[in-house]
Amino acid sequence: MSDLNNPAAQSAKDANRDADIRANDRNHVFHSWAAQGHIDPLPIAGGQGAVMWDYHGNEYLDFSSQLVNLNLGHQHPKLVQAIIDQANTLATVQPAMANETRGQAAKLIADAAPEGLNHVFFTNGGAEAVENAVRMARQYTGRHKVMSFYRSYHGATSTAISLTGDPRRWKNEPSDGSVVHFFGPYLYQS
């Protein structure tokens, strides 16, 4: 097998992997936000920085940063090493327990936050963060209604998808009655 970290070193064997990956994807993966019969996902072999490549050696600039979550780019060496170091120490720990890394991260965030904001609530992803933010806001204010922009995306969990202002979801599920959508102030740009 060729070096998947080098797009120029792709081989015919890798082209077979491309076909296998494509077949496994279409036969076993259910893609969110997509008409299943029309999707044809591109198998990606690797990436470095802002570039990713397929099994045929074609390179692509990743303008979406993999849905805006790779702000350091693909395979950033310091991030890869930090993941290895943490996995070698402690791969995960439940929220009710304390650990050095989470405590240090919380302190760094609190130190950078405005005065009086001293606690950090960690989540596993964006939709979970949205769910908990809405829950906390409702508990703190005693109010239930939430406002959200049309043409927005907040996640695919219950409250998050109700907040999402994407018209593709309107026919598929009833919205949370306490969510109100509105257009941005510059309608010609939204």
Secondary structure, DSSP 8 states (H G I E B T S, - for coil): ---TT-GGG--HHHHHHHHHHHHHHHHH---TTS-TTT-----EEEEEBTEEEETTS-EEE-TTHHHHT-TT-BT-HHHHHHHHHHHHH-S---TTS--HHHHHHHHHHHHHS-TT-------SSHHHHHHHHHHHHHHHH----EEEESS----SSHHHHHH---GGGTTTS---TTEEEE--S-GGG-
